[in-house]
Amino acid sequence: MLAIRILMGLEPKGEELTSAPVLPDSIASLSLRRVPGRWEPADVSAERPDARSRIDVIRDWLAEREGFRKAA
């Protein structure tokens, strides 16, 4: 839960929930629905249009893993 709060930049300010999302380049979008609190249940969404595709993320992960095997 803490990781999601950090990624979404969620902070309660009195009776309001504020959001200042900071998504890594491997996450294109993240949405939370009906976040409970002192405020009315809130929906929060974040998008990162310049995010890498899933294929690129997997390809990079596999390349790093192969490099690790060669080094061992």
C-alpha positions as protocol buffer text, in pm:
chain_id: "A"
residue {
  index: 1
  type: MET
  ca { x: 0 y: 0 z: 0 }
}
residue {
  index: 2
  type: LEU
  ca { x: 286 y: 238 z: 75 }
}
residue {
  index: 3
  type: ALA
  ca { x: 433 y: 184 z: -272 }
}
residue {
  index: 4
  type: ILE
  ca { x: 101 y: 276 z: -437 }
}
residue {
  index: 5
  type: ARG
  ca { x: 69 y: 582 z: -216 }
}
residue {
  index: 6
  type: ILE
  ca { x: 419 y: 693 z: -319 }
}
residue {
  index: 7
  type: LEU
  ca { x: 366 y: 622 z: -692 }
}
residue {
  index: 8
  type: MET
  ca { x: 38 y: 813 z: -691 }
}
residue {
  index: 9
  type: GLY
  ca { x: 170 y: 1090 z: -464 }
}
residue {
  index: 10
  type: LEU
  ca { x: -134 y: 1062 z: -239 }
}
residue {
  index: 11
  type: GLU
  ca { x: -155 y: 1304 z: 53 }
}
residue {
  index: 12
  type: PRO
  ca { x: -454 y: 1390 z: 268 }
}
residue {
  index: 13
  type: LYS
  ca { x: -498 y: 1767 z: 308 }
}
residue {
  index: 14
  type: GLY
  ca { x: -778 y: 1822 z: 558 }
}
residue {
  index: 15
  type: GLU
  ca { x: -1099 y: 1700 z: 397 }
}
residue {
  index: 16
  type: GLU
  ca { x: -936 y: 1650 z: 54 }
}
residue {
  index: 17
  type: LEU
  ca { x: -712 y: 1387 z: -106 }
}
residue {
  index: 18
  type: THR
  ca { x: -439 y: 1534 z: -328 }
}
residue {
  index: 19
  type: SER
  ca { x: -236 y: 1348 z: -589 }
}
residue {
  index: 20
  type: ALA
  ca { x: 100 y: 1425 z: -752 }
}
residue {
  index: 21
  type: PRO
  ca { x: 186 y: 1100 z: -933 }
}
residue {
  index: 22
  type: VAL
  ca { x: 541 y: 996 z: -1021 }
}
residue {
  index: 23
  type: LEU
  ca { x: 521 y: 684 z: -1236 }
}
residue {
  index: 24
  type: PRO
  ca { x: 838 y: 504 z: -1346 }
}
residue {
  index: 25
  type: ASP
  ca { x: 889 y: 466 z: -1720 }
}
residue {
  index: 26
  type: SER
  ca { x: 776 y: 103 z: -1704 }
}
residue {
  index: 27
  type: ILE
  ca { x: 423 y: 193 z: -1585 }
}
residue {
  index: 28
  type: ALA
  ca { x: 203 y: 365 z: -1844 }
}
residue {
  index: 29
  type: SER
  ca { x: -104 y: 416 z: -1626 }
}
residue {
  index: 30
  type: LEU
  ca { x: -238 y: 345 z: -1279 }
}
residue {
  index: 31
  type: SER
  ca { x: -589 y: 402 z: -1145 }
}
residue {
  index: 32
  type: LEU
  ca { x: -744 y: 366 z: -803 }
}
residue {
  index: 33
  type: ARG
  ca { x: -1117 y: 370 z: -746 }
}
residue {
  index: 34
  type: ARG
  ca { x: -1311 y: 469 z: -438 }
}
residue {
  index: 35
  type: VAL
  ca { x: -1015 y: 551 z: -213 }
}
residue {
  index: 36
  type: PRO
  ca { x: -1169 y: 584 z: 136 }
}
residue {
  index: 37
  type: GLY
  ca { x: -1083 y: 853 z: 388 }
}
residue {
  index: 38
  type: ARG
  ca { x: -1212 y: 1172 z: 552 }
}
residue {
  index: 39
  type: TRP
  ca { x: -1307 y: 1282 z: 201 }
}
residue {
  index: 40
  type: GLU
  ca { x: -1582 y: 1120 z: -2 }
}
residue {
  index: 41
  type: PRO
  ca { x: -1455 y: 806 z: -178 }
}
residue {
  index: 42
  type: ALA
  ca { x: -1218 y: 938 z: -446 }
}
residue {
  index: 43
  type: ASP
  ca { x: -1104 y: 805 z: -784 }
}
residue {
  index: 44
  type: VAL
  ca { x: -740 y: 878 z: -872 }
}
residue {
  index: 45
  type: SER
  ca { x: -570 y: 817 z: -1209 }
}
residue {
  index: 46
  type: ALA
  ca { x: -224 y: 879 z: -1349 }
}
residue {
  index: 47
  type: GLU
  ca { x: -83 y: 835 z: -1697 }
}
residue {
  index: 48
  type: ARG
  ca { x: 267 y: 849 z: -1838 }
}
residue {
  index: 49
  type: PRO
  ca { x: 245 y: 885 z: -2218 }
}
residue {
  index: 50
  type: ASP
  ca { x: 620 y: 835 z: -2267 }
}
residue {
  index: 51
  type: ALA
  ca { x: 624 y: 499 z: -2082 }
}
residue {
  index: 52
  type: ARG
  ca { x: 810 y: 209 z: -2239 }
}
residue {
  index: 53
  type: SER
  ca { x: 603 y: -71 z: -2390 }
}
residue {
  index: 54
  type: ARG
  ca { x: 570 y: -400 z: -2203 }
}
residue {
  index: 55
  type: ILE
  ca { x: 767 y: -571 z: -2478 }
}
residue {
  index: 56
  type: ASP
  ca { x: 1060 y: -330 z: -2427 }
}
residue {
  index: 57
  type: VAL
  ca { x: 1049 y: -379 z: -2049 }
}
residue {
  index: 58
  type: ILE
  ca { x: 1055 y: -759 z: -2087 }
}
residue {
  index: 59
  type: ARG
  ca { x: 1324 y: -746 z: -2356 }
}
residue {
  index: 60
  type: ASP
  ca { x: 1546 y: -529 z: -2131 }
}
residue {
  index: 61
  type: TRP
  ca { x: 1486 y: -756 z: -1832 }
}
residue {
  index: 62
  type: LEU
  ca { x: 1580 y: -1063 z: -2033 }
}
residue {
  index: 63
  type: ALA
  ca { x: 1893 y: -892 z: -2168 }
}
residue {
  index: 64
  type: GLU
  ca { x: 2002 y: -798 z: -1814 }
}
residue {
  index: 65
  type: ARG
  ca { x: 1936 y: -1151 z: -1696 }
}
residue {
  index: 66
  type: GLU
  ca { x: 2140 y: -1301 z: -1982 }
}
residue {
  index: 67
  type: GLY
  ca { x: 2426 y: -1062 z: -1900 }
}
residue {
  index: 68
  type: PHE
  ca { x: 2410 y: -1176 z: -1537 }
}
residue {
  index: 69
  type: ARG
  ca { x: 2437 y: -1542 z: -1643 }
}
residue {
  index: 70
  type: LYS
  ca { x: 2743 y: -1471 z: -1859 }
}
residue {
  index: 71
  type: ALA
  ca { x: 2915 y: -1286 z: -1574 }
}
residue {
  index: 72
  type: ALA
  ca { x: 2861 y: -1572 z: -1327 }
}
